[in-house]
Amino acid sequence: MWDILICKAHAYILLIAAYRPGEFPQARKIITFMNQRMQIPMIIGVTHTDCPGAWSDEDIFFTLGYMDENNPPLMVNVNATQTASVAEAVIALVEQLIIKKLLYVILTV
């Protein structure tokens, strides 16, 4: 299924529930899988940050393997029940896509 989704994508948001650390290894596998197939902008959308046991952004980054990265993905908090929160995440993703496109144009001129 992921092969089909990623082949035509221009960018994506990976949603991670901050209170479910048992799912972080699977999220890391998804990131690795996607990066092996396509080099497209990605942001991490962290949900459920208000739940008991929610991990901090820093701890999630570390668990996903971004401890020494020079260019880690953008991480944003997302509340899927609030339209404004979802819109902010989508806007952040579009900004990442625009930046990548501009860099490509600059580097190829």
C-alpha positions in Angstrom: 0.0 0.0 0.0 2.8 2.5 0.9 4.3 1.9 -2.6 1.1 3.1 -4.3 0.8 6.1 -2.0 4.3 7.4 -2.3 4.8 7.0 -6.0 2.7 10.0 -7.0 3.1 12.1 -3.8 4.8 15.5 -3.8 5.0 15.6 0.0 3.5 14.0 3.0 2.7 14.4 6.7 3.4 11.4 9.0 1.1 11.5 12.0 2.5 10.2 15.3 0.5 9.9 18.5 2.7 11.3 21.2 1.2 9.0 23.9 1.8 5.8 22.0 5.6 5.2 22.1 5.1 1.6 21.2 4.2 2.8 17.7 7.3 4.9 17.2 9.4 2.0 15.8 6.8 1.5 13.1 6.8 5.2 12.3 10.6 5.0 11.9 10.2 2.1 9.5 7.6 4.1 7.5 10.0 7.0 7.3 12.9 4.8 6.1 10.6 3.1 3.6 9.4 6.4 2.1 12.9 7.9 2.0 14.2 4.8 0.1 11.6 5.3 -2.6 11.2 9.1 -2.9 13.1 12.2 -1.8 10.1 14.4 -1.1 9.3 16.9 1.7 7.9 15.3 4.8 6.8 16.8 8.1 6.0 14.9 11.3 2.6 15.7 12.8 2.5 15.0 16.5 -1.0 14.3 17.8 -2.4 13.7 21.3 0.2 15.8 23.0 -2.3 16.6 25.7 -2.8 12.9 26.7 -1.3 11.4 29.8 2.0 9.8 29.0 2.6 11.9 25.9 6.3 12.1 24.9 8.0 15.4 24.2 9.0 16.4 20.7 12.6 16.0 21.6 12.1 12.4 22.8 10.1 11.5 19.8 12.8 13.0 17.5 15.5 10.9 19.3 13.4 7.7 19.1 12.9 8.3 15.4 16.6 8.5 14.9 17.1 12.2 14.4 19.6 12.8 17.1 22.5 14.0 14.9 20.8 15.0 11.8 21.8 18.3 10.2 18.5 18.6 8.4 15.8 16.9 10.4 12.2 17.1 9.2 9.9 19.8 10.6 7.8 18.6 13.5 4.4 20.2 14.2 1.7 19.6 16.8 -1.6 18.6 15.2 -5.1 18.4 16.7 -7.1 16.6 14.1 -10.4 17.8 15.6 -9.4 21.5 15.1 -9.6 22.8 11.5 -7.1 25.6 12.2 -4.5 23.1 13.6 -4.9 20.8 10.5 -4.6 23.9 8.2 -1.4 25.0 9.9 0.1 21.6 9.4 -0.9 21.5 5.7 0.5 25.1 5.2 3.8 24.0 6.8 4.0 21.1 4.4 3.3 23.3 1.4 6.0 25.7 2.6 8.5 22.8 2.7 7.5 21.8 -0.8 7.9 25.3 -2.1 11.4 25.6 -0.4 12.4 22.3 -2.1 11.2 23.5 -5.5 13.0 26.9 -5.1 16.2 25.2 -4.1 16.0 22.9 -7.1 15.5 25.9 -9.4 18.4 27.8 -7.8 20.8 24.9 -8.0 19.9 24.0 -11.6 20.2 27.5 -13.0 
